[in-house]
Amino acid sequence: MNKIVFLGRLTKEVEMRKTGSDLAVAQFNLAVNNYKGEADFFNLTAFGKTAENIGKFVKKGQQLLVEGRVQNNNYKKDGRTIYQNSFIVEKFYFVSGTKNTKQEEQEEDNEDLDDVLDNTEEEKIDIDDDELPF
């Protein structure tokens, strides 16, 4: 099983770009406290809709929980094979706002996020209490 889970804070703003096929790519750095109380820093990458949402809603200093996988990459340099691991984000969850976030900005972001969530939820049915059989 290839699964990673990180809980940490963004150390800088998310860097957004598009691939040649117009796929959104978000790259960001997460500071994660280890068992010694020191921070480890991880470079993370997200693609597609996940990347778009991270770019729109996530800010420097914000705490996130991310789930994903490790991807092995290798390339040749000066006749040697260089091995590198990438951390690919598949899902993310908001844990808290930024340390210095204003209430107004949070409310505005929540409204934008509600719009995204409304587009993914199933149709809601309004039932009057008098129509229920119990």
N, CA, C and O of each residue as an XYZ file, in Angstrom:
536
protein
N       0.852     -1.170      0.000
C       0.000      0.000      0.000
C       0.899      1.235      0.000
O       1.854      1.323      0.772
N       0.586      2.160     -0.855
C       1.346      3.400     -0.991
C       0.446      4.549     -0.547
O      -0.352      5.052     -1.337
N       0.570      4.968      0.717
C      -0.323      5.986      1.285
C       0.472      6.888      2.224
O       1.239      6.407      3.059
N       0.283      8.194      2.080
C       0.883      9.156      3.003
C      -0.223      9.989      3.628
O      -1.258     10.232      3.008
N       0.002     10.423      4.854
C      -0.894     11.352      5.530
C       0.002     12.350      6.268
O       0.829     11.959      7.092
N      -0.169     13.633      5.967
C       0.586     14.690      6.633
C      -0.389     15.675      7.258
O      -1.430     15.985      6.680
N      -0.041     16.166      8.449
C      -0.760     17.246      9.102
C       0.270     18.329      9.371
O       1.219     18.114     10.125
N       0.086     19.496      8.756
C       1.068     20.560      8.925
C       0.547     21.888      8.432
O      -0.624     22.031      8.080
N       1.454     22.869      8.414
C       1.113     24.229      7.976
C       1.886     24.602      6.722
O       3.047     24.231      6.553
N       1.214     25.347      5.844
C       1.878     25.833      4.640
C       2.924     26.876      5.016
O       2.662     27.771      5.818
N       4.112     26.749      4.427
C       5.198     27.676      4.751
C       5.248     28.866      3.805
O       5.895     29.869      4.104
N       4.569     28.763      2.662
C       4.489     29.875      1.709
C       3.251     29.685      0.859
O       2.587     28.653      0.949
N       2.935     30.663      0.040
C       1.737     30.586     -0.799
C       1.872     29.461     -1.821
O       2.980     29.104     -2.221
N       0.752     28.915     -2.232
C       0.700     27.835     -3.217
C       1.131     28.372     -4.580
O       0.714     29.458     -4.983
N       1.965     27.612     -5.288
C       2.382     27.966     -6.646
C       1.513     27.194     -7.633
O       1.486     25.963     -7.619
N       0.811     27.918     -8.479
C      -0.085     27.310     -9.462
C       0.510     27.425    -10.856
O       1.174     28.405    -11.193
N       0.250     26.382    -11.668
C       0.623     26.414    -13.084
C      -0.285     25.454    -13.834
O      -1.059     24.714    -13.227
N      -0.184     25.472    -15.151
C      -0.951     24.561    -16.013
C       0.038     23.777    -16.869
O       1.077     24.297    -17.276
N      -0.302     22.520    -17.132
C       0.514     21.715    -18.034
C       0.146     22.071    -19.470
O      -0.782     22.845    -19.705
N       0.870     21.509    -20.420
C       0.577     21.746    -21.833
C      -0.816     21.294    -22.223
O      -1.401     21.833    -23.163
N      -1.355     20.309    -21.512
C      -2.717     19.831    -21.783
C      -3.744     20.525    -20.898
O      -4.865     20.039    -20.750
N      -3.367     21.664    -20.305
C      -4.251     22.514    -19.507
C      -4.690     21.874    -18.183
O      -5.758     22.202    -17.666
N      -3.887     20.978    -17.639
C      -4.160     20.369    -16.340
C      -3.572     21.259    -15.248
O      -2.400     21.631    -15.319
N      -4.374     21.605    -14.235
C      -3.907     22.450    -13.131
C      -2.934     21.671    -12.256
O      -3.134     20.491    -11.967
N      -1.865     22.370    -11.838
C      -0.859     21.785    -10.954
C      -0.619     22.773     -9.815
O      -0.335     23.946    -10.054
N      -0.735     22.292     -8.568
C      -0.460     23.114     -7.383
C       0.745     22.509     -6.671
O       0.789     21.306     -6.414
N       1.725     23.362     -6.356
C       2.879     22.917     -5.593
C       2.977     23.783     -4.349
O       2.843     25.005     -4.408
N       3.215     23.112     -3.205
C       3.319     23.840     -1.955
C       4.193     23.072     -0.975
O       4.482     21.890     -1.163
N       4.602     23.767      0.064
C       5.501     23.203      1.065
C       4.751     23.137      2.393
O       4.124     24.112      2.807
N       4.819     21.989      3.055
C       4.126     21.777      4.318
C       5.146     21.499      5.419
O       6.003     20.627      5.274
N       5.048     22.245      6.519
C       5.895     22.006      7.700
C       5.124     21.084      8.633
O       4.018     21.406      9.067
N       5.723     19.928      8.938
C       5.072     18.899      9.748
C       5.940     18.645     10.972
O       7.129     18.351     10.844
N       5.345     18.759     12.164
C       6.097     18.481     13.389
C       6.336     16.981     13.518
O       5.429     16.178     13.299
N       7.579     16.607     13.878
C       7.871     15.192     14.102
C       7.804     14.880     15.591
O       7.489     15.756     16.397
N       8.093     13.654     15.955
C       7.963     13.229     17.349
C       8.932     13.950     18.285
O       8.715     13.955     19.497
N       9.990     14.556     17.756
C      10.944     15.307     18.578
C      10.497     16.760     18.781
O      11.149     17.517     19.500
N       9.398     17.138     18.153
C       8.921     18.518     18.247
C       9.592     19.434     17.246
O       9.405     20.650     17.300
N      10.369     18.876     16.333
C      11.018     19.644     15.275
C      10.177     19.549     14.006
O       9.363     18.638     13.859
N      10.378     20.486     13.103
C       9.602     20.483     11.862
C      10.367     19.787     10.742
O      11.565     19.998     10.554
N       9.646     18.959     10.013
C      10.130     18.399      8.755
C       9.361     19.121      7.657
O       8.184     19.439      7.826
N      10.023     19.380      6.531
C       9.408     20.131      5.445
C       9.245     19.223      4.229
O      10.193     18.559      3.811
N       8.040     19.198      3.665
C       7.731     18.336      2.537
C       7.184     19.170      1.382
O       6.288     19.994      1.568
N       7.732     18.949      0.190
C       7.205     19.556     -1.028
C       6.118     18.643     -1.568
O       6.352     17.457     -1.800
N       4.926     19.199     -1.769
C       3.774     18.423     -2.201
C       3.262     18.947     -3.535
O       3.416     20.126     -3.855
N       2.648     18.051     -4.309
C       2.079     18.412     -5.606
C       0.677     17.832     -5.715
O       0.432     16.688     -5.333
N      -0.241     18.637     -6.242
C      -1.610     18.183     -6.502
C      -1.942     18.494     -7.953
O      -1.385     19.421     -8.542
N      -2.859     17.711     -8.527
C      -3.237     17.883     -9.917
C      -4.754     18.023    -10.053
O      -5.512     17.627     -9.168
N      -5.176     18.596    -11.180
C      -6.591     18.663    -11.535
C      -7.428     19.514    -10.605
O      -6.999     20.580    -10.165
N      -8.633     19.034    -10.307
C      -9.580     19.778     -9.470
C      -9.041     19.972     -8.055
O      -9.261     21.015     -7.439
N      -8.336     18.967     -7.544
C      -7.723     19.099     -6.214
C      -6.752     20.269     -6.215
O      -6.741     21.063     -5.274
N      -5.940     20.386     -7.253
C      -4.986     21.491     -7.365
C      -5.709     22.837     -7.450
O      -5.303     23.803     -6.805
N      -6.768     22.897     -8.236
C      -7.526     24.144     -8.373
C      -8.087     24.590     -7.025
O      -8.002     25.768     -6.677
N      -8.661     23.652     -6.262
C      -9.240     23.995     -4.960
C      -8.164     24.391     -3.957
O      -8.372     25.310     -3.164
N      -7.043     23.730     -3.976
C      -5.939     24.114     -3.086
C      -5.478     25.526     -3.428
O      -5.286     26.351     -2.535
N      -5.300     25.806     -4.716
C      -4.869     27.139     -5.141
C      -5.845     28.229     -4.767
O      -5.438     29.355     -4.480
N      -7.129     27.911     -4.767
C      -8.164     28.912     -4.482
C      -8.389     29.127     -2.989
O      -8.615     30.258     -2.559
N      -8.330     28.060     -2.191
C      -8.776     28.152     -0.801
C      -7.671     28.064      0.250
O      -7.924     28.361      1.418
N      -6.478     27.675     -0.119
C      -5.424     27.445      0.870
C      -4.419     28.595      0.837
O      -3.984     29.022     -0.232
N      -4.062     29.085      2.013
C      -3.155     30.225      2.145
C      -1.970     29.883      3.056
O      -2.022     28.931      3.834
N      -0.929     30.660      2.945
C       0.256     30.502      3.795
C      -0.155     30.539      5.267
O      -0.961     31.375      5.677
N       0.409     29.619      6.057
C       0.132     29.557      7.482
C      -1.048     28.686      7.845
O      -1.240     28.360      9.017
N      -1.844     28.303      6.857
C      -3.031     27.500      7.118
C      -2.633     26.055      7.416
O      -1.697     25.515      6.826
N      -3.362     25.453      8.337
C      -3.102     24.073      8.701
C      -3.969     23.149      7.849
O      -5.172     23.366      7.708
N      -3.343     22.115      7.281
C      -4.030     21.161      6.418
C      -3.685     19.736      6.802
O      -2.605     19.448      7.318
N      -4.623     18.863      6.538
C      -4.381     17.430      6.585
C      -4.459     16.972      5.135
O      -5.464     17.200      4.464
N      -3.400     16.325      4.649
C      -3.381     15.865      3.270
C      -3.201     14.352      3.231
O      -2.499     13.771      4.059
N      -3.846     13.734      2.257
C      -3.678     12.305      1.986
C      -3.181     12.175      0.563
O      -3.552     12.954     -0.315
N      -2.337     11.179      0.345
C      -1.843     10.985     -1.002
C      -0.943      9.776     -1.102
O      -1.128      8.775     -0.410
N       0.050      9.893     -1.993
C       0.949      8.780     -2.250
C       2.349      9.299     -2.575
O       2.538     10.475     -2.888
N       3.309      8.406     -2.495
C       4.681      8.720     -2.881
C       4.876      8.232     -4.306
O       4.475      7.123     -4.659
N       5.498      9.078     -5.121
C       5.798      8.697     -6.502
C       7.308      8.726     -6.679
O       7.950      9.725     -6.357
N       7.872      7.657     -7.180
C       9.307      7.575     -7.425
C       9.630      8.110     -8.810
O       9.002      7.729     -9.798
N      10.606      8.985     -8.870
C      11.079      9.539    -10.141
C      12.578      9.294    -10.232
O      13.277      9.312     -9.219
N      13.066      9.067    -11.434
C      14.513      8.997    -11.606
C      14.888      9.585    -12.954
O      14.103      9.588    -13.901
N      16.119     10.084    -13.006
C      16.634     10.677    -14.228
C      18.153     10.523    -14.237
O      18.773     10.260    -13.206
N      18.732     10.691    -15.410
C      20.186     10.561    -15.579
C      20.820     11.942    -15.528
O      20.327     12.890    -16.139
N      21.925     12.039    -14.787
C      22.688     13.284    -14.721
C      24.166     12.917    -14.611
O      24.571     12.212    -13.687
N      24.951     13.391    -15.543
C      26.385     13.107    -15.572
C      26.668     11.605    -15.509
O      27.604     11.168    -14.839
N      25.846     10.821    -16.214
C      26.051      9.381    -16.263
C      25.557      8.620    -15.047
O      25.678      7.396    -14.998
N      25.010      9.309    -14.076
C      24.482      8.645    -12.869
C      22.965      8.743    -12.854
O      22.387      9.696    -13.376
N      22.335      7.757    -12.259
C      20.884      7.788    -12.086
C      20.572      8.457    -10.757
O      21.060      8.042     -9.706
N      19.762      9.488    -10.819
C      19.326     10.227     -9.631
C      17.906      9.785     -9.307
O      17.021      9.833    -10.162
N      17.696      9.358     -8.072
C      16.374      8.926     -7.622
C      15.769     10.008     -6.745
O      16.447     10.585     -5.895
N      14.498     10.275     -6.957
C      13.817     11.336     -6.215
C      12.382     10.890     -5.919
O      11.731     10.271     -6.760
N      11.907     11.205     -4.738
C      10.530     10.909     -4.360
C       9.692     12.177     -4.414
O      10.135     13.242     -3.985
N       8.481     12.059     -4.941
C       7.520     13.156     -4.954
C       6.321     12.739     -4.123
O       5.944     11.567     -4.103
N       5.725     13.703     -3.438
C       4.538     13.449     -2.638
C       3.341     14.046     -3.383
O       3.243     15.261     -3.558
N       2.442     13.172     -3.813
C       1.293     13.574     -4.619
C       0.048     13.616     -3.725
O      -0.302     12.623     -3.088
N      -0.614     14.775     -3.687
C      -1.815     14.963     -2.865
C      -3.029     14.501     -3.659
O      -3.250     14.930     -4.792
N      -3.811     13.620     -3.045
C      -5.047     13.147     -3.662
C      -6.281     13.749     -2.986
O      -7.302     13.962     -3.639
N      -6.191     14.024     -1.673
C      -7.278     14.638     -0.908
C      -6.667     15.592      0.100
O      -5.523     15.417      0.518
N      -7.438     16.610      0.491
C      -6.993     17.495      1.562
C      -8.189     17.926      2.389
O      -9.326     17.944      1.918
N      -7.899     18.276      3.644
C      -8.933     18.669      4.594
C      -8.472     19.909      5.350
O      -7.308     20.001      5.743
N      -9.372     20.856      5.555
C      -9.046     22.034      6.354
C      -9.077     21.647      7.825
O     -10.021     21.010      8.292
N      -8.036     22.039      8.546
C      -7.987     21.772      9.981
C      -8.265     23.059     10.734
O      -8.992     23.056     11.726
N      -7.690     24.160     10.269
C      -7.934     25.473     10.871
C      -7.551     26.530      9.858
O      -7.001     26.221      8.800
N      -7.847     27.791     10.189
C      -7.452     28.897      9.335
C      -5.991     29.239      9.547
O      -5.275     28.536     10.261
N      -5.554     30.320      8.924
C      -4.192     30.785      9.140
C      -4.095     31.402     10.523
O      -5.113     31.719     11.139
N      -2.905     31.568     11.000
C      -2.718     32.142     12.334
C      -3.192     33.585     12.392
O      -3.627     34.047     13.447
N      -3.116     34.309     11.275
C      -3.455     35.733     11.260
C      -4.669     36.030     10.369
O      -4.839     37.168      9.933
N      -5.491     35.057     10.099
C      -6.625     35.255      9.209
C      -7.691     36.113      9.882
O      -8.001     35.934     11.060
N      -8.250     37.053      9.107
C      -9.338     37.889      9.606
C     -10.649     37.139      9.449
O     -10.793     36.321      8.541
N     -11.609     37.411     10.330
C     -12.916     36.757     10.294
C     -13.599     36.984      8.948
O     -14.212     36.061      8.413
N     -13.506     38.199      8.386
C     -14.165     38.501      7.121
C     -13.623     37.630      6.001
O     -14.394     37.139      5.176
N     -12.295     37.426      5.954
C     -11.693     36.606      4.907
C     -12.154     35.157      5.041
O     -12.404     34.489      4.038
N     -12.268     34.670      6.275
C     -12.720     33.296      6.487
C     -14.151     33.128      5.998
O     -14.478     32.130      5.356
N     -15.010     34.108      6.303
C     -16.398     34.020      5.877
C     -16.504     34.045      4.358
O     -17.307     33.314      3.779
N     -15.692     34.888      3.705
C     -15.696     34.967      2.245
C     -15.218     33.646      1.638
O     -15.811     33.152      0.678
N     -14.157     33.079      2.190
C     -13.653     31.797      1.713
C     -14.672     30.693      1.931
O     -14.829     29.814      1.084
N     -15.369     30.732      3.071
C     -16.392     29.730      3.347
C     -17.534     29.813      2.341
O     -18.075     28.787      1.927
N     -17.908     31.050      1.940
C     -18.955     31.210      0.942
C     -18.512     30.626     -0.387
O     -19.289     29.941     -1.053
N     -17.248     30.894     -0.789
C     -16.722     30.332     -2.029
C     -16.681     28.809     -1.954
O     -17.024     28.127     -2.919
N     -16.264     28.285     -0.818
C     -16.195     26.836     -0.644
C     -17.589     26.229     -0.660
O     -17.782     25.142     -1.204
N     -18.567     26.918     -0.069
C     -19.945     26.430     -0.100
C     -20.440     26.309     -1.537
O     -21.167     25.372     -1.868
N     -20.042     27.268     -2.405
C     -20.425     27.199     -3.812
C     -19.860     25.942     -4.464
O     -20.556     25.275     -5.229
N     -18.606     25.616     -4.167
C     -17.981     24.417     -4.717
C     -18.699     23.182     -4.207
O     -18.999     22.273     -4.980
N     -18.977     23.141     -2.906
C     -19.638     21.975     -2.318
C     -21.065     21.831     -2.826
O     -21.535     20.713     -3.036
N     -21.767     22.956     -3.026
C     -23.143     22.897     -3.522
C     -23.206     22.233     -4.892
O     -24.183     21.558     -5.215
N     -22.161     22.426     -5.696
C     -22.148     21.842     -7.030
C     -21.906     20.339     -7.009
O     -22.151     19.663     -8.007
N     -21.430     19.808     -5.891
C     -21.115     18.386     -5.827
C     -22.126     17.599     -5.005
O     -22.096     16.368     -5.026
N     -23.017     18.263     -4.286
C     -23.984     17.567     -3.443
C     -25.161     17.079     -4.268
O     -25.472     17.639     -5.319
N     -25.815     16.027     -3.781
C     -27.017     15.538     -4.433
C     -28.147     16.531     -4.226
O     -28.104     17.370     -3.326
N     -29.162     16.420     -5.077
C     -30.311     17.313     -4.975
C     -31.009     17.099     -3.635
O     -31.226     15.959     -3.224
N     -31.361     18.182     -2.957
C     -32.034     18.107     -1.669
C     -33.545     18.128     -1.879
O     -34.058     18.840     -2.743
N     -34.242     17.339     -1.076
C     -35.697     17.258     -1.175
C     -36.295     17.913      0.064
O     -35.913     17.591      1.189
N     -37.229     18.828     -0.144
C     -37.886     19.529      0.952
C     -39.196     18.813      1.265
O     -40.113     18.802      0.444
N     -39.285     18.212      2.461
C     -40.477     17.468      2.869
C     -41.086     18.151      4.085
O     -40.396     18.449      5.060
N     -42.381     18.392      4.009
C     -43.125     18.989      5.103
C     -43.359     17.920      6.172
O     -43.604     16.760      5.840
N     -43.286     18.301      7.457
C     -43.482     17.335      8.546
C     -44.845     16.643      8.454
O     -44.977     15.492      8.869
N     -45.850     17.322      7.921
C     -47.188     16.728      7.813
C     -47.220     15.563      6.807
O     -48.128     14.733      6.855
N     -46.239     15.502      5.904
C     -46.198     14.448      4.902
C     -45.545     13.171      5.419
O     -45.618     12.138      4.754
N     -44.909     13.216      6.591
C     -44.224     12.044      7.116
C     -45.232     11.071      7.731
O     -46.177     11.504      8.390
N     -45.045      9.747      7.524
C     -46.006      8.760      8.026
C     -45.888      8.478      9.511
O     -46.664      7.667     10.017
N     -45.010      9.066     10.214
C     -44.849      8.809     11.652
C     -44.863     10.076     12.444
O     -44.740     10.040     13.668
